[in-house]
Amino acid sequence: MAGLACALFLYGASVLIAPWWAVLVLVVLWFVFFAIACRWWTPHPRRLPFLAAFAMLFWFGFVLAGGAWLDWGP
């Protein structure tokens, strides 16, 4: 869960380089990741670090692709 909290800061800081609609998509996706983490908390606790790592890698790929193909930037 701490990893997802770290990912939330990345997703929120995206407002500095991404348009508002992209940040909205990222925040909605973060809530989906958080719901999955809450569901896995007791039955599969060892999956949570992998989910947090996936959330951070997804953010990196999303912002990188947006910068490359959609010309996002400060």
LOTIVEX-86790 format. One line per field, with one value per residue (C-alpha): residue number from 1; residue in three letters; x, y, z. Coordinates in steps of 0.02 Angstrom, whole numbers. Example, Ala and Ser with C-alpha at 12.3 -4.5 7.8 and 13.67 -1.06 7.14 Angstrom:
BEGIN
pos: [1,2]
code: [ALA,SER]
east: [615,684]
north: [-225,-53]
up: [390,357]
END
This chain:
BEGIN
pos: [1,2,3,4,5,6,7,8,9,10,11,12,13,14,15,16,17,18,19,20,21,22,23,24,25,26,27,28,29,30,31,32,33,34,35,36,37,38,39,40,41,42,43,44,45,46,47,48,49,50,51,52,53,54,55,56,57,58,59,60,61,62,63,64,65,66,67,68,69,70,71,72,73,74]
code: [MET,ALA,GLY,LEU,ALA,CYS,ALA,LEU,PHE,LEU,TYR,GLY,ALA,SER,VAL,LEU,ILE,ALA,PRO,TRP,TRP,ALA,VAL,LEU,VAL,LEU,VAL,VAL,LEU,TRP,PHE,VAL,PHE,PHE,ALA,ILE,ALA,CYS,ARG,TRP,TRP,THR,PRO,HIS,PRO,ARG,ARG,LEU,PRO,PHE,LEU,ALA,ALA,PHE,ALA,MET,LEU,PHE,TRP,PHE,GLY,PHE,VAL,LEU,ALA,GLY,GLY,ALA,TRP,LEU,ASP,TRP,GLY,PRO]
east: [0,146,203,33,42,207,127,-13,116,181,6,-38,123,83,-20,145,178,16,-151,-295,-385,-230,-210,-393,-365,-213,-303,-451,-329,-244,-411,-432,-259,-306,-468,-371,-245,-384,-461,-293,-241,-285,-289,-135,-26,132,59,45,226,211,50,135,284,165,73,237,296,127,141,315,258,100,193,335,213,115,274,334,172,62,197,162,284,300]
north: [0,117,89,142,297,338,308,429,569,527,524,690,775,732,892,983,899,818,893,887,744,634,670,626,459,426,465,355,215,242,217,54,-2,48,-52,-204,-181,-170,-329,-420,-354,-512,-656,-608,-483,-531,-467,-287,-236,-300,-202,-44,-72,-100,61,159,78,112,296,306,227,333,497,445,397,558,660,569,554,694,824,847,952,1095]
up: [0,32,-147,-211,-102,-187,-356,-311,-297,-470,-541,-459,-512,-692,-696,-725,-893,-952,-1001,-877,-964,-956,-770,-746,-834,-725,-563,-610,-650,-483,-397,-494,-435,-257,-266,-326,-185,-56,-125,-120,52,150,24,-78,16,-78,-241,-179,-210,-389,-413,-350,-464,-611,-568,-570,-732,-811,-761,-837,-1001,-1009,-983,-1098,-1237,-1213,-1225,-1380,-1479,-1413,-1380,-1195,-1099,-976]
END
